[in-house]
Amino acid sequence: MSTSTIAKASRVERAFERLEAAVDRLDVALSSRSTDGDVSADNEAIDRLRRENAELKDLHRAAADRLANTIQRLDSLLTKPEDD
């Protein structure tokens, strides 16, 4: 496995970890909401976290696509018939 493939895989892992962290923060924001609290501030935090979540999903999707393409190229190299 090449260094660039390893780097791409770790980018996917980092993006996935960031996505999980964003979802966790969203859960905390929702659970810590008080009924008397500033609804506007809560809504802004939720909107911000949703945007971050969407960005991270896009990053994750792009990294997964690049990784799949790399795997496909490697597979085609490995299964390519040798010239006699």
mmCIF file of the N, C-alpha and C atoms, coordinates in Angstrom:
data_MODEL
# 
_entry.id   MODEL 
# 
loop_
_atom_site.group_PDB 
_atom_site.id 
_atom_site.type_symbol 
_atom_site.label_atom_id 
_atom_site.label_alt_id 
_atom_site.label_comp_id 
_atom_site.label_asym_id 
_atom_site.label_entity_id 
_atom_site.label_seq_id 
_atom_site.pdbx_PDB_ins_code 
_atom_site.Cartn_x 
_atom_site.Cartn_y 
_atom_site.Cartn_z 
_atom_site.occupancy 
_atom_site.B_iso_or_equiv 
_atom_site.pdbx_formal_charge 
_atom_site.auth_seq_id 
_atom_site.auth_comp_id 
_atom_site.auth_asym_id 
_atom_site.auth_atom_id 
_atom_site.pdbx_PDB_model_num 
ATOM 1   N N  . MET A 1 1  ? 0.867   -1.180  0.000   1.00 0.00 ? 1  MET A N  1 
ATOM 2   C CA . MET A 1 1  ? 0.000   0.000   0.000   1.00 0.00 ? 1  MET A CA 1 
ATOM 3   C C  . MET A 1 1  ? 0.905   1.232   0.000   1.00 0.00 ? 1  MET A C  1 
ATOM 4   N N  . SER A 1 2  ? 0.637   2.167   -0.879  1.00 0.00 ? 2  SER A N  1 
ATOM 5   C CA . SER A 1 2  ? 1.485   3.341   -0.995  1.00 0.00 ? 2  SER A CA 1 
ATOM 6   C C  . SER A 1 2  ? 1.190   4.348   0.114   1.00 0.00 ? 2  SER A C  1 
ATOM 7   N N  . THR A 1 3  ? 2.123   5.265   0.271   1.00 0.00 ? 3  THR A N  1 
ATOM 8   C CA . THR A 1 3  ? 1.956   6.298   1.290   1.00 0.00 ? 3  THR A CA 1 
ATOM 9   C C  . THR A 1 3  ? 0.734   7.153   1.015   1.00 0.00 ? 3  THR A C  1 
ATOM 10  N N  . SER A 1 4  ? 0.455   7.459   -0.274  1.00 0.00 ? 4  SER A N  1 
ATOM 11  C CA . SER A 1 4  ? -0.710  8.297   -0.590  1.00 0.00 ? 4  SER A CA 1 
ATOM 12  C C  . SER A 1 4  ? -2.009  7.556   -0.283  1.00 0.00 ? 4  SER A C  1 
ATOM 13  N N  . THR A 1 5  ? -2.019  6.248   -0.489  1.00 0.00 ? 5  THR A N  1 
ATOM 14  C CA . THR A 1 5  ? -3.215  5.475   -0.169  1.00 0.00 ? 5  THR A CA 1 
ATOM 15  C C  . THR A 1 5  ? -3.444  5.467   1.333   1.00 0.00 ? 5  THR A C  1 
ATOM 16  N N  . ILE A 1 6  ? -2.365  5.320   2.091   1.00 0.00 ? 6  ILE A N  1 
ATOM 17  C CA . ILE A 1 6  ? -2.470  5.352   3.553   1.00 0.00 ? 6  ILE A CA 1 
ATOM 18  C C  . ILE A 1 6  ? -2.942  6.728   3.999   1.00 0.00 ? 6  ILE A C  1 
ATOM 19  N N  . ALA A 1 7  ? -2.417  7.778   3.392   1.00 0.00 ? 7  ALA A N  1 
ATOM 20  C CA . ALA A 1 7  ? -2.821  9.136   3.757   1.00 0.00 ? 7  ALA A CA 1 
ATOM 21  C C  . ALA A 1 7  ? -4.294  9.356   3.454   1.00 0.00 ? 7  ALA A C  1 
ATOM 22  N N  . LYS A 1 8  ? -4.767  8.829   2.327   1.00 0.00 ? 8  LYS A N  1 
ATOM 23  C CA . LYS A 1 8  ? -6.175  8.989   1.972   1.00 0.00 ? 8  LYS A CA 1 
ATOM 24  C C  . LYS A 1 8  ? -7.050  8.229   2.957   1.00 0.00 ? 8  LYS A C  1 
ATOM 25  N N  . ALA A 1 9  ? -6.613  7.039   3.339   1.00 0.00 ? 9  ALA A N  1 
ATOM 26  C CA . ALA A 1 9  ? -7.391  6.256   4.306   1.00 0.00 ? 9  ALA A CA 1 
ATOM 27  C C  . ALA A 1 9  ? -7.458  6.989   5.637   1.00 0.00 ? 9  ALA A C  1 
ATOM 28  N N  . SER A 1 10 ? -6.350  7.588   6.058   1.00 0.00 ? 10 SER A N  1 
ATOM 29  C CA . SER A 1 10 ? -6.380  8.304   7.328   1.00 0.00 ? 10 SER A CA 1 
ATOM 30  C C  . SER A 1 10 ? -7.225  9.572   7.218   1.00 0.00 ? 10 SER A C  1 
ATOM 31  N N  . ARG A 1 11 ? -7.308  10.167  6.053   1.00 0.00 ? 11 ARG A N  1 
ATOM 32  C CA . ARG A 1 11 ? -8.188  11.337  5.865   1.00 0.00 ? 11 ARG A CA 1 
ATOM 33  C C  . ARG A 1 11 ? -9.639  10.920  6.023   1.00 0.00 ? 11 ARG A C  1 
ATOM 34  N N  . VAL A 1 12 ? -9.968  9.746   5.524   1.00 0.00 ? 12 VAL A N  1 
ATOM 35  C CA . VAL A 1 12 ? -11.330 9.230   5.670   1.00 0.00 ? 12 VAL A CA 1 
ATOM 36  C C  . VAL A 1 12 ? -11.624 9.010   7.149   1.00 0.00 ? 12 VAL A C  1 
ATOM 37  N N  . GLU A 1 13 ? -10.673 8.403   7.850   1.00 0.00 ? 13 GLU A N  1 
ATOM 38  C CA . GLU A 1 13 ? -10.862 8.158   9.278   1.00 0.00 ? 13 GLU A CA 1 
ATOM 39  C C  . GLU A 1 13 ? -11.020 9.465   10.046  1.00 0.00 ? 13 GLU A C  1 
ATOM 40  N N  . ARG A 1 14 ? -10.185 10.452  9.724   1.00 0.00 ? 14 ARG A N  1 
ATOM 41  C CA . ARG A 1 14 ? -10.283 11.744  10.416  1.00 0.00 ? 14 ARG A CA 1 
ATOM 42  C C  . ARG A 1 14 ? -11.618 12.416  10.112  1.00 0.00 ? 14 ARG A C  1 
ATOM 43  N N  . ALA A 1 15 ? -12.063 12.342  8.875   1.00 0.00 ? 15 ALA A N  1 
ATOM 44  C CA . ALA A 1 15 ? -13.354 12.943  8.506   1.00 0.00 ? 15 ALA A CA 1 
ATOM 45  C C  . ALA A 1 15 ? -14.489 12.241  9.245   1.00 0.00 ? 15 ALA A C  1 
ATOM 46  N N  . PHE A 1 16 ? -14.405 10.926  9.339   1.00 0.00 ? 16 PHE A N  1 
ATOM 47  C CA . PHE A 1 16 ? -15.436 10.180  10.049  1.00 0.00 ? 16 PHE A CA 1 
ATOM 48  C C  . PHE A 1 16 ? -15.436 10.538  11.533  1.00 0.00 ? 16 PHE A C  1 
ATOM 49  N N  . GLU A 1 17 ? -14.254 10.681  12.134  1.00 0.00 ? 17 GLU A N  1 
ATOM 50  C CA . GLU A 1 17 ? -14.163 11.076  13.543  1.00 0.00 ? 17 GLU A CA 1 
ATOM 51  C C  . GLU A 1 17 ? -14.736 12.466  13.761  1.00 0.00 ? 17 GLU A C  1 
ATOM 52  N N  . ARG A 1 18 ? -14.462 13.376  12.826  1.00 0.00 ? 18 ARG A N  1 
ATOM 53  C CA . ARG A 1 18 ? -15.007 14.728  12.942  1.00 0.00 ? 18 ARG A CA 1 
ATOM 54  C C  . ARG A 1 18 ? -16.520 14.715  12.809  1.00 0.00 ? 18 ARG A C  1 
ATOM 55  N N  . LEU A 1 19 ? -17.029 13.855  11.927  1.00 0.00 ? 19 LEU A N  1 
ATOM 56  C CA . LEU A 1 19 ? -18.470 13.713  11.771  1.00 0.00 ? 19 LEU A CA 1 
ATOM 57  C C  . LEU A 1 19 ? -19.097 13.204  13.065  1.00 0.00 ? 19 LEU A C  1 
ATOM 58  N N  . GLU A 1 20 ? -18.489 12.185  13.661  1.00 0.00 ? 20 GLU A N  1 
ATOM 59  C CA . GLU A 1 20 ? -19.005 11.669  14.926  1.00 0.00 ? 20 GLU A CA 1 
ATOM 60  C C  . GLU A 1 20 ? -18.972 12.738  16.014  1.00 0.00 ? 20 GLU A C  1 
ATOM 61  N N  . ALA A 1 21 ? -17.898 13.517  16.068  1.00 0.00 ? 21 ALA A N  1 
ATOM 62  C CA . ALA A 1 21 ? -17.795 14.574  17.074  1.00 0.00 ? 21 ALA A CA 1 
ATOM 63  C C  . ALA A 1 21 ? -18.877 15.630  16.875  1.00 0.00 ? 21 ALA A C  1 
ATOM 64  N N  . ALA A 1 22 ? -19.170 15.966  15.619  1.00 0.00 ? 22 ALA A N  1 
ATOM 65  C CA . ALA A 1 22 ? -20.215 16.959  15.338  1.00 0.00 ? 22 ALA A CA 1 
ATOM 66  C C  . ALA A 1 22 ? -21.578 16.441  15.776  1.00 0.00 ? 22 ALA A C  1 
ATOM 67  N N  . VAL A 1 23 ? -21.833 15.171  15.519  1.00 0.00 ? 23 VAL A N  1 
ATOM 68  C CA . VAL A 1 23 ? -23.107 14.583  15.940  1.00 0.00 ? 23 VAL A CA 1 
ATOM 69  C C  . VAL A 1 23 ? -23.191 14.550  17.461  1.00 0.00 ? 23 VAL A C  1 
ATOM 70  N N  . ASP A 1 24 ? -22.076 14.211  18.114  1.00 0.00 ? 24 ASP A N  1 
ATOM 71  C CA . ASP A 1 24 ? -22.052 14.215  19.585  1.00 0.00 ? 24 ASP A CA 1 
ATOM 72  C C  . ASP A 1 24 ? -22.338 15.612  20.130  1.00 0.00 ? 24 ASP A C  1 
ATOM 73  N N  . ARG A 1 25 ? -21.731 16.632  19.522  1.00 0.00 ? 25 ARG A N  1 
ATOM 74  C CA . ARG A 1 25 ? -21.972 18.003  19.983  1.00 0.00 ? 25 ARG A CA 1 
ATOM 75  C C  . ARG A 1 25 ? -23.425 18.392  19.773  1.00 0.00 ? 25 ARG A C  1 
ATOM 76  N N  . LEU A 1 26 ? -23.995 17.945  18.674  1.00 0.00 ? 26 LEU A N  1 
ATOM 77  C CA . LEU A 1 26 ? -25.413 18.210  18.418  1.00 0.00 ? 26 LEU A CA 1 
ATOM 78  C C  . LEU A 1 26 ? -26.279 17.541  19.478  1.00 0.00 ? 26 LEU A C  1 
ATOM 79  N N  . ASP A 1 27 ? -25.961 16.312  19.829  1.00 0.00 ? 27 ASP A N  1 
ATOM 80  C CA . ASP A 1 27 ? -26.701 15.610  20.886  1.00 0.00 ? 27 ASP A CA 1 
ATOM 81  C C  . ASP A 1 27 ? -26.592 16.341  22.217  1.00 0.00 ? 27 ASP A C  1 
ATOM 82  N N  . VAL A 1 28 ? -25.392 16.799  22.545  1.00 0.00 ? 28 VAL A N  1 
ATOM 83  C CA . VAL A 1 28 ? -25.192 17.528  23.797  1.00 0.00 ? 28 VAL A CA 1 
ATOM 84  C C  . VAL A 1 28 ? -25.984 18.825  23.779  1.00 0.00 ? 28 VAL A C  1 
ATOM 85  N N  . ALA A 1 29 ? -25.949 19.523  22.645  1.00 0.00 ? 29 ALA A N  1 
ATOM 86  C CA . ALA A 1 29 ? -26.690 20.790  22.545  1.00 0.00 ? 29 ALA A CA 1 
ATOM 87  C C  . ALA A 1 29 ? -28.180 20.556  22.720  1.00 0.00 ? 29 ALA A C  1 
ATOM 88  N N  . LEU A 1 30 ? -28.678 19.498  22.139  1.00 0.00 ? 30 LEU A N  1 
ATOM 89  C CA . LEU A 1 30 ? -30.109 19.211  22.261  1.00 0.00 ? 30 LEU A CA 1 
ATOM 90  C C  . LEU A 1 30 ? -30.489 18.776  23.668  1.00 0.00 ? 30 LEU A C  1 
ATOM 91  N N  . SER A 1 31 ? -29.647 17.968  24.294  1.00 0.00 ? 31 SER A N  1 
ATOM 92  C CA . SER A 1 31 ? -29.987 17.462  25.630  1.00 0.00 ? 31 SER A CA 1 
ATOM 93  C C  . SER A 1 31 ? -29.787 18.509  26.715  1.00 0.00 ? 31 SER A C  1 
ATOM 94  N N  . SER A 1 32 ? -28.890 19.459  26.490  1.00 0.00 ? 32 SER A N  1 
ATOM 95  C CA . SER A 1 32 ? -28.636 20.474  27.516  1.00 0.00 ? 32 SER A CA 1 
ATOM 96  C C  . SER A 1 32 ? -29.551 21.689  27.377  1.00 0.00 ? 32 SER A C  1 
ATOM 97  N N  . ARG A 1 33 ? -30.380 21.662  26.378  1.00 0.00 ? 33 ARG A N  1 
ATOM 98  C CA . ARG A 1 33 ? -31.311 22.766  26.158  1.00 0.00 ? 33 ARG A CA 1 
ATOM 99  C C  . ARG A 1 33 ? -32.292 22.877  27.306  1.00 0.00 ? 33 ARG A C  1 
ATOM 100 N N  . SER A 1 34 ? -32.401 24.034  27.854  1.00 0.00 ? 34 SER A N  1 
ATOM 101 C CA . SER A 1 34 ? -33.394 24.226  28.914  1.00 0.00 ? 34 SER A CA 1 
ATOM 102 C C  . SER A 1 34 ? -34.669 24.779  28.290  1.00 0.00 ? 34 SER A C  1 
ATOM 103 N N  . THR A 1 35 ? -35.770 24.509  28.926  1.00 0.00 ? 35 THR A N  1 
ATOM 104 C CA . THR A 1 35 ? -37.046 24.990  28.391  1.00 0.00 ? 35 THR A CA 1 
ATOM 105 C C  . THR A 1 35 ? -37.150 26.501  28.499  1.00 0.00 ? 35 THR A C  1 
ATOM 106 N N  . ASP A 1 36 ? -36.402 27.094  29.436  1.00 0.00 ? 36 ASP A N  1 
ATOM 107 C CA . ASP A 1 36 ? -36.433 28.545  29.620  1.00 0.00 ? 36 ASP A CA 1 
ATOM 108 C C  . ASP A 1 36 ? -35.317 29.246  28.842  1.00 0.00 ? 36 ASP A C  1 
ATOM 109 N N  . GLY A 1 37 ? -34.436 28.471  28.200  1.00 0.00 ? 37 GLY A N  1 
ATOM 110 C CA . GLY A 1 37 ? -33.245 29.027  27.572  1.00 0.00 ? 37 GLY A CA 1 
ATOM 111 C C  . GLY A 1 37 ? -33.543 29.842  26.333  1.00 0.00 ? 37 GLY A C  1 
ATOM 112 N N  . ASP A 1 38 ? -32.489 30.388  25.803  1.00 0.00 ? 38 ASP A N  1 
ATOM 113 C CA . ASP A 1 38 ? -32.559 31.211  24.597  1.00 0.00 ? 38 ASP A CA 1 
ATOM 114 C C  . ASP A 1 38 ? -32.714 30.293  23.390  1.00 0.00 ? 38 ASP A C  1 
ATOM 115 N N  . VAL A 1 39 ? -33.918 30.197  22.892  1.00 0.00 ? 39 VAL A N  1 
ATOM 116 C CA . VAL A 1 39 ? -34.219 29.314  21.771  1.00 0.00 ? 39 VAL A CA 1 
ATOM 117 C C  . VAL A 1 39 ? -33.463 29.747  20.522  1.00 0.00 ? 39 VAL A C  1 
ATOM 118 N N  . SER A 1 40 ? -33.297 31.033  20.340  1.00 0.00 ? 40 SER A N  1 
ATOM 119 C CA . SER A 1 40 ? -32.590 31.556  19.178  1.00 0.00 ? 40 SER A CA 1 
ATOM 120 C C  . SER A 1 40 ? -31.143 31.064  19.166  1.00 0.00 ? 40 SER A C  1 
ATOM 121 N N  . ALA A 1 41 ? -30.471 31.132  20.314  1.00 0.00 ? 41 ALA A N  1 
ATOM 122 C CA . ALA A 1 41 ? -29.084 30.672  20.404  1.00 0.00 ? 41 ALA A CA 1 
ATOM 123 C C  . ALA A 1 41 ? -29.008 29.169  20.167  1.00 0.00 ? 41 ALA A C  1 
ATOM 124 N N  . ASP A 1 42 ? -29.976 28.435  20.695  1.00 0.00 ? 42 ASP A N  1 
ATOM 125 C CA . ASP A 1 42 ? -30.014 26.984  20.478  1.00 0.00 ? 42 ASP A CA 1 
ATOM 126 C C  . ASP A 1 42 ? -30.188 26.668  19.002  1.00 0.00 ? 42 ASP A C  1 
ATOM 127 N N  . ASN A 1 43 ? -31.096 27.383  18.357  1.00 0.00 ? 43 ASN A N  1 
ATOM 128 C CA . ASN A 1 43 ? -31.334 27.146  16.934  1.00 0.00 ? 43 ASN A CA 1 
ATOM 129 C C  . ASN A 1 43 ? -30.103 27.479  16.098  1.00 0.00 ? 43 ASN A C  1 
ATOM 130 N N  . GLU A 1 44 ? -29.397 28.532  16.460  1.00 0.00 ? 44 GLU A N  1 
ATOM 131 C CA . GLU A 1 44 ? -28.171 28.898  15.750  1.00 0.00 ? 44 GLU A CA 1 
ATOM 132 C C  . GLU A 1 44 ? -27.120 27.803  15.913  1.00 0.00 ? 44 GLU A C  1 
ATOM 133 N N  . ALA A 1 45 ? -26.976 27.286  17.136  1.00 0.00 ? 45 ALA A N  1 
ATOM 134 C CA . ALA A 1 45 ? -26.007 26.219  17.387  1.00 0.00 ? 45 ALA A CA 1 
ATOM 135 C C  . ALA A 1 45 ? -26.376 24.970  16.588  1.00 0.00 ? 45 ALA A C  1 
ATOM 136 N N  . ILE A 1 46 ? -27.637 24.641  16.565  1.00 0.00 ? 46 ILE A N  1 
ATOM 137 C CA . ILE A 1 46 ? -28.100 23.468  15.825  1.00 0.00 ? 46 ILE A CA 1 
ATOM 138 C C  . ILE A 1 46 ? -27.858 23.659  14.329  1.00 0.00 ? 46 ILE A C  1 
ATOM 139 N N  . ASP A 1 47 ? -28.165 24.837  13.817  1.00 0.00 ? 47 ASP A N  1 
ATOM 140 C CA . ASP A 1 47 ? -27.926 25.118  12.397  1.00 0.00 ? 47 ASP A CA 1 
ATOM 141 C C  . ASP A 1 47 ? -26.438 25.009  12.058  1.00 0.00 ? 47 ASP A C  1 
ATOM 142 N N  . ARG A 1 48 ? -25.610 25.573  12.932  1.00 0.00 ? 48 ARG A N  1 
ATOM 143 C CA . ARG A 1 48 ? -24.155 25.514  12.712  1.00 0.00 ? 48 ARG A CA 1 
ATOM 144 C C  . ARG A 1 48 ? -23.679 24.064  12.711  1.00 0.00 ? 48 ARG A C  1 
ATOM 145 N N  . LEU A 1 49 ? -24.156 23.276  13.644  1.00 0.00 ? 49 LEU A N  1 
ATOM 146 C CA . LEU A 1 49 ? -23.753 21.872  13.719  1.00 0.00 ? 49 LEU A CA 1 
ATOM 147 C C  . LEU A 1 49 ? -24.275 21.076  12.525  1.00 0.00 ? 49 LEU A C  1 
ATOM 148 N N  . ARG A 1 50 ? -25.451 21.408  12.061  1.00 0.00 ? 50 ARG A N  1 
ATOM 149 C CA . ARG A 1 50 ? -25.980 20.726  10.874  1.00 0.00 ? 50 ARG A CA 1 
ATOM 150 C C  . ARG A 1 50 ? -25.146 21.049  9.638   1.00 0.00 ? 50 ARG A C  1 
ATOM 151 N N  . ARG A 1 51 ? -24.742 22.322  9.509   1.00 0.00 ? 51 ARG A N  1 
ATOM 152 C CA . ARG A 1 51 ? -23.885 22.694  8.377   1.00 0.00 ? 51 ARG A CA 1 
ATOM 153 C C  . ARG A 1 51 ? -22.555 21.955  8.458   1.00 0.00 ? 51 ARG A C  1 
ATOM 154 N N  . GLU A 1 52 ? -21.972 21.917  9.642   1.00 0.00 ? 52 GLU A N  1 
ATOM 155 C CA . GLU A 1 52 ? -20.703 21.211  9.838   1.00 0.00 ? 52 GLU A CA 1 
ATOM 156 C C  . GLU A 1 52 ? -20.879 19.723  9.521   1.00 0.00 ? 52 GLU A C  1 
ATOM 157 N N  . ASN A 1 53 ? -21.970 19.158  9.968   1.00 0.00 ? 53 ASN A N  1 
ATOM 158 C CA . ASN A 1 53 ? -22.255 17.752  9.707   1.00 0.00 ? 53 ASN A CA 1 
ATOM 159 C C  . ASN A 1 53 ? -22.353 17.500  8.204   1.00 0.00 ? 53 ASN A C  1 
ATOM 160 N N  . ALA A 1 54 ? -23.034 18.374  7.484   1.00 0.00 ? 54 ALA A N  1 
ATOM 161 C CA . ALA A 1 54 ? -23.176 18.225  6.035   1.00 0.00 ? 54 ALA A CA 1 
ATOM 162 C C  . ALA A 1 54 ? -21.814 18.332  5.341   1.00 0.00 ? 54 ALA A C  1 
ATOM 163 N N  . GLU A 1 55 ? -20.993 19.279  5.786   1.00 0.00 ? 55 GLU A N  1 
ATOM 164 C CA . GLU A 1 55 ? -19.653 19.431  5.209   1.00 0.00 ? 55 GLU A CA 1 
ATOM 165 C C  . GLU A 1 55 ? -18.825 18.185  5.446   1.00 0.00 ? 55 GLU A C  1 
ATOM 166 N N  . LEU A 1 56 ? -18.895 17.640  6.654   1.00 0.00 ? 56 LEU A N  1 
ATOM 167 C CA . LEU A 1 56 ? -18.128 16.449  6.978   1.00 0.00 ? 56 LEU A CA 1 
ATOM 168 C C  . LEU A 1 56 ? -18.624 15.233  6.202   1.00 0.00 ? 56 LEU A C  1 
ATOM 169 N N  . LYS A 1 57 ? -19.922 15.157  5.986   1.00 0.00 ? 57 LYS A N  1 
ATOM 170 C CA . LYS A 1 57 ? -20.450 14.057  5.174   1.00 0.00 ? 57 LYS A CA 1 
ATOM 171 C C  . LYS A 1 57 ? -19.917 14.161  3.750   1.00 0.00 ? 57 LYS A C  1 
ATOM 172 N N  . ASP A 1 58 ? -19.878 15.381  3.208   1.00 0.00 ? 58 ASP A N  1 
ATOM 173 C CA . ASP A 1 58 ? -19.342 15.578  1.859   1.00 0.00 ? 58 ASP A CA 1 
ATOM 174 C C  . ASP A 1 58 ? -17.868 15.178  1.794   1.00 0.00 ? 58 ASP A C  1 
ATOM 175 N N  . LEU A 1 59 ? -17.091 15.580  2.811   1.00 0.00 ? 59 LEU A N  1 
ATOM 176 C CA . LEU A 1 59 ? -15.675 15.197  2.878   1.00 0.00 ? 59 LEU A CA 1 
ATOM 177 C C  . LEU A 1 59 ? -15.537 13.684  2.944   1.00 0.00 ? 59 LEU A C  1 
ATOM 178 N N  . HIS A 1 60 ? -16.341 13.072  3.783   1.00 0.00 ? 60 HIS A N  1 
ATOM 179 C CA . HIS A 1 60 ? -16.298 11.621  3.946   1.00 0.00 ? 60 HIS A CA 1 
ATOM 180 C C  . HIS A 1 60 ? -16.628 10.933  2.631   1.00 0.00 ? 60 HIS A C  1 
ATOM 181 N N  . ARG A 1 61 ? -17.657 11.408  1.946   1.00 0.00 ? 61 ARG A N  1 
ATOM 182 C CA . ARG A 1 61 ? -18.073 10.827  0.666   1.00 0.00 ? 61 ARG A CA 1 
ATOM 183 C C  . ARG A 1 61 ? -16.963 10.975  -0.375  1.00 0.00 ? 61 ARG A C  1 
ATOM 184 N N  . ALA A 1 62 ? -16.346 12.145  -0.434  1.00 0.00 ? 62 ALA A N  1 
ATOM 185 C CA . ALA A 1 62 ? -15.285 12.382  -1.413  1.00 0.00 ? 62 ALA A CA 1 
ATOM 186 C C  . ALA A 1 62 ? -14.072 11.502  -1.122  1.00 0.00 ? 62 ALA A C  1 
ATOM 187 N N  . ALA A 1 63 ? -13.704 11.405  0.151   1.00 0.00 ? 63 ALA A N  1 
ATOM 188 C CA . ALA A 1 63 ? -12.564 10.571  0.523   1.00 0.00 ? 63 ALA A CA 1 
ATOM 189 C C  . ALA A 1 63 ? -12.860 9.101   0.235   1.00 0.00 ? 63 ALA A C  1 
ATOM 190 N N  . ALA A 1 64 ? -14.066 8.667   0.514   1.00 0.00 ? 64 ALA A N  1 
ATOM 191 C CA . ALA A 1 64 ? -14.443 7.277   0.249   1.00 0.00 ? 64 ALA A CA 1 
ATOM 192 C C  . ALA A 1 64 ? -14.409 6.999   -1.251  1.00 0.00 ? 64 ALA A C  1 
ATOM 193 N N  . ASP A 1 65 ? -14.860 7.954   -2.060  1.00 0.00 ? 65 ASP A N  1 
ATOM 194 C CA . ASP A 1 65 ? -14.818 7.790   -3.521  1.00 0.00 ? 65 ASP A CA 1 
ATOM 195 C C  . ASP A 1 65 ? -13.380 7.687   -4.012  1.00 0.00 ? 65 ASP A C  1 
ATOM 196 N N  . ARG A 1 66 ? -12.509 8.560   -3.500  1.00 0.00 ? 66 ARG A N  1 
ATOM 197 C CA . ARG A 1 66 ? -11.098 8.501   -3.902  1.00 0.00 ? 66 ARG A CA 1 
ATOM 198 C C  . ARG A 1 66 ? -10.473 7.179   -3.496  1.00 0.00 ? 66 ARG A C  1 
ATOM 199 N N  . LEU A 1 67 ? -10.792 6.724   -2.300  1.00 0.00 ? 67 LEU A N  1 
ATOM 200 C CA . LEU A 1 67 ? -10.251 5.454   -1.824  1.00 0.00 ? 67 LEU A CA 1 
ATOM 201 C C  . LEU A 1 67 ? -10.759 4.302   -2.692  1.00 0.00 ? 67 LEU A C  1 
ATOM 202 N N  . ALA A 1 68 ? -12.033 4.306   -3.032  1.00 0.00 ? 68 ALA A N  1 
ATOM 203 C CA . ALA A 1 68 ? -12.594 3.257   -3.883  1.00 0.00 ? 68 ALA A CA 1 
ATOM 204 C C  . ALA A 1 68 ? -11.923 3.264   -5.260  1.00 0.00 ? 68 ALA A C  1 
ATOM 205 N N  . ASN A 1 69 ? -11.689 4.448   -5.808  1.00 0.00 ? 69 ASN A N  1 
ATOM 206 C CA . ASN A 1 69 ? -11.005 4.545   -7.103  1.00 0.00 ? 69 ASN A CA 1 
ATOM 207 C C  . ASN A 1 69 ? -9.586  4.000   -7.019  1.00 0.00 ? 69 ASN A C  1 
ATOM 208 N N  . THR A 1 70 ? -8.894  4.313   -5.946  1.00 0.00 ? 70 THR A N  1 
ATOM 209 C CA . THR A 1 70 ? -7.529  3.825   -5.752  1.00 0.00 ? 70 THR A CA 1 
ATOM 210 C C  . THR A 1 70 ? -7.521  2.308   -5.647  1.00 0.00 ? 70 THR A C  1 
ATOM 211 N N  . ILE A 1 71 ? -8.446  1.765   -4.884  1.00 0.00 ? 71 ILE A N  1 
ATOM 212 C CA . ILE A 1 71 ? -8.539  0.313   -4.738  1.00 0.00 ? 71 ILE A CA 1 
ATOM 213 C C  . ILE A 1 71 ? -8.841  -0.329  -6.076  1.00 0.00 ? 71 ILE A C  1 
ATOM 214 N N  . GLN A 1 72 ? -9.732  0.271   -6.840  1.00 0.00 ? 72 GLN A N  1 
ATOM 215 C CA . GLN A 1 72 ? -10.084 -0.260  -8.156  1.00 0.00 ? 72 GLN A CA 1 
ATOM 216 C C  . GLN A 1 72 ? -8.872  -0.249  -9.089  1.00 0.00 ? 72 GLN A C  1 
ATOM 217 N N  . ARG A 1 73 ? -8.088  0.844   -9.059  1.00 0.00 ? 73 ARG A N  1 
ATOM 218 C CA . ARG A 1 73 ? -6.885  0.920   -9.898  1.00 0.00 ? 73 ARG A CA 1 
ATOM 219 C C  . ARG A 1 73 ? -5.875  -0.131  -9.476  1.00 0.00 ? 73 ARG A C  1 
ATOM 220 N N  . LEU A 1 74 ? -5.683  -0.295  -8.164  1.00 0.00 ? 74 LEU A N  1 
ATOM 221 C CA . LEU A 1 74 ? -4.743  -1.308  -7.684  1.00 0.00 ? 74 LEU A CA 1 
ATOM 222 C C  . LEU A 1 74 ? -5.205  -2.700  -8.072  1.00 0.00 ? 74 LEU A C  1 
ATOM 223 N N  . ASP A 1 75 ? -6.487  -2.939  -7.937  1.00 0.00 ? 75 ASP A N  1 
ATOM 224 C CA . ASP A 1 75 ? -7.035  -4.240  -8.309  1.00 0.00 ? 75 ASP A CA 1 
ATOM 225 C C  . ASP A 1 75 ? -6.806  -4.518  -9.792  1.00 0.00 ? 75 ASP A C  1 
ATOM 226 N N  . SER A 1 76 ? -7.025  -3.508  -10.639 1.00 0.00 ? 76 SER A N  1 
ATOM 227 C CA . SER A 1 76 ? -6.824  -3.718  -12.070 1.00 0.00 ? 76 SER A CA 1 
ATOM 228 C C  . SER A 1 76 ? -5.363  -3.970  -12.383 1.00 0.00 ? 76 SER A C  1 
ATOM 229 N N  . LEU A 1 77 ? -4.445  -3.364  -11.630 1.00 0.00 ? 77 LEU A N  1 
ATOM 230 C CA . LEU A 1 77 ? -3.017  -3.613  -11.829 1.00 0.00 ? 77 LEU A CA 1 
ATOM 231 C C  . LEU A 1 77 ? -2.657  -5.038  -11.408 1.00 0.00 ? 77 LEU A C  1 
ATOM 232 N N  . LEU A 1 78 ? -3.258  -5.497  -10.344 1.00 0.00 ? 78 LEU A N  1 
ATOM 233 C CA . LEU A 1 78 ? -2.944  -6.828  -9.831  1.00 0.00 ? 78 LEU A CA 1 
ATOM 234 C C  . LEU A 1 78 ? -3.539  -7.933  -10.699 1.00 0.00 ? 78 LEU A C  1 
ATOM 235 N N  . THR A 1 79 ? -4.661  -7.676  -11.336 1.00 0.00 ? 79 THR A N  1 
ATOM 236 C CA . THR A 1 79 ? -5.312  -8.700  -12.152 1.00 0.00 ? 79 THR A CA 1 
ATOM 237 C C  . THR A 1 79 ? -4.980  -8.557  -13.635 1.00 0.00 ? 79 THR A C  1 
ATOM 238 N N  . LYS A 1 80 ? -4.163  -7.588  -13.969 1.00 0.00 ? 80 LYS A N  1 
ATOM 239 C CA . LYS A 1 80 ? -3.776  -7.356  -15.368 1.00 0.00 ? 80 LYS A CA 1 
ATOM 240 C C  . LYS A 1 80 ? -2.923  -8.525  -15.842 1.00 0.00 ? 80 LYS A C  1 
ATOM 241 N N  . PRO A 1 81 ? -3.252  -9.125  -17.005 1.00 0.00 ? 81 PRO A N  1 
ATOM 242 C CA . PRO A 1 81 ? -2.446  -10.241 -17.510 1.00 0.00 ? 81 PRO A CA 1 
ATOM 243 C C  . PRO A 1 81 ? -1.053  -9.756  -17.885 1.00 0.00 ? 81 PRO A C  1 
ATOM 244 N N  . GLU A 1 82 ? -0.085  -10.595 -17.594 1.00 0.00 ? 82 GLU A N  1 
ATOM 245 C CA . GLU A 1 82 ? 1.312   -10.241 -17.914 1.00 0.00 ? 82 GLU A CA 1 
ATOM 246 C C  . GLU A 1 82 ? 1.574   -10.446 -19.393 1.00 0.00 ? 82 GLU A C  1 
ATOM 247 N N  . ASP A 1 83 ? 2.396   -9.547  -19.970 1.00 0.00 ? 83 ASP A N  1 
ATOM 248 C CA . ASP A 1 83 ? 2.796   -9.698  -21.378 1.00 0.00 ? 83 ASP A CA 1 
ATOM 249 C C  . ASP A 1 83 ? 3.835   -10.786 -21.483 1.00 0.00 ? 83 ASP A C  1 
ATOM 250 N N  . ASP A 1 84 ? 3.706   -11.650 -22.467 1.00 0.00 ? 84 ASP A N  1 
ATOM 251 C CA . ASP A 1 84 ? 4.684   -12.728 -22.664 1.00 0.00 ? 84 ASP A CA 1 
ATOM 252 C C  . ASP A 1 84 ? 5.806   -12.308 -23.528 1.00 0.00 ? 84 ASP A C  1 
# 
